[in-house]
Amino acid sequence: MLFGNKTDINAGIKEFESTPNALLYDVRETDEYAAGHIPGSVNMPLSTLAEAKLPEDKNVPLYVHCLSGARSSKAVKYLQMQGYTNVKNIGGINAYKGKIEK
């Protein structure tokens, strides 16, 4: 989700929270996820995305983030190549201002 030229994870999370059936994918590695993640996110490391069990519904809204937005950009491209039609890179958790779970 781009706002101007800047990806805003905080606005992306608000949209995710108000979107029915949406999934929030954190594509950081498992140790990064364990150190702190956004509540409701699912750890789906970019390094193992090709082997991951993905939703059957290719139209499900997918919101994807990582640390800075670079890995999530790659993940979004991969998911789109797999046929997912409603995928958004919402950027990096390093700019997130909300609650973090461990």
C-alpha positions in Angstrom: 0.0 0.0 0.0 1.7 3.2 -1.1 0.8 6.6 0.3 2.6 9.1 -1.9 6.0 7.5 -2.5 6.2 6.0 1.0 4.8 2.7 2.2 3.0 3.2 5.5 2.7 0.0 7.5 0.5 1.7 10.1 -2.2 2.5 7.5 -1.8 -0.9 6.0 -2.5 -2.6 9.4 -5.6 -0.4 9.8 -6.8 -1.6 6.4 -6.0 -5.2 7.2 -7.9 -5.0 10.5 -11.0 -3.7 8.6 -10.8 -6.2 5.7 -12.9 -9.4 6.2 -11.0 -12.7 5.8 -7.7 -10.9 5.3 -4.4 -12.5 6.2 -1.3 -10.7 7.5 1.9 -12.4 6.5 5.2 -11.5 8.2 7.9 -12.8 5.8 10.8 -12.3 8.2 12.7 -15.3 9.4 11.4 -17.3 12.4 13.9 -15.9 14.9 13.0 -12.3 13.9 9.3 -13.1 14.2 9.8 -14.7 17.7 11.6 -11.6 18.9 8.5 -9.5 18.2 5.6 -9.4 15.7 2.3 -7.7 15.0 -0.6 -9.4 16.7 -2.6 -11.5 14.2 0.3 -11.9 11.8 1.3 -15.3 10.5 5.0 -16.1 10.1 5.7 -17.1 6.5 9.5 -16.6 6.0 10.5 -15.6 2.5 13.2 -18.3 2.5 10.5 -21.0 2.8 7.6 -19.4 0.9 7.9 -21.8 -2.0 7.2 -24.7 0.4 4.5 -22.9 2.5 0.9 -24.0 2.6 -0.9 -21.0 1.0 -4.6 -20.3 1.0 -6.7 -22.1 -1.7 -8.6 -19.0 -2.4 -6.5 -16.9 -4.8 -8.6 -13.8 -4.1 -8.1 -13.7 -0.3 -6.7 -10.4 0.8 -3.1 -10.8 1.7 -1.1 -8.1 3.5 2.6 -8.7 3.6 5.4 -7.1 5.6 8.9 -7.7 6.7 11.5 -5.6 8.5 12.0 -2.8 5.9 9.8 -3.7 3.0 12.4 -5.3 0.7 11.6 -9.0 1.4 7.9 -8.3 1.5 8.2 -6.8 -2.0 9.8 -10.1 -3.2 7.1 -12.1 -1.5 4.3 -10.1 -3.1 5.9 -10.7 -6.5 6.1 -14.4 -5.8 2.5 -14.6 -4.6 1.3 -12.7 -7.6 3.1 -15.2 -9.8 1.3 -18.0 -8.0 -2.0 -16.4 -9.0 -2.9 -14.4 -5.9 -4.9 -11.3 -7.0 -5.3 -9.3 -3.9 -1.8 -8.9 -2.4 -0.3 -5.8 -0.8 3.2 -5.0 0.4 2.5 -2.8 3.5 6.2 -2.3 4.2 8.4 -2.8 7.2 7.7 -3.5 10.9 10.6 -1.1 11.7 8.1 1.8 11.1 5.2 0.2 13.0 3.9 2.2 15.9 1.4 -0.3 17.3 1.5 -3.2 19.8 4.1 -6.0 19.4 3.7 -9.6 20.6 6.5 -11.9 21.6 
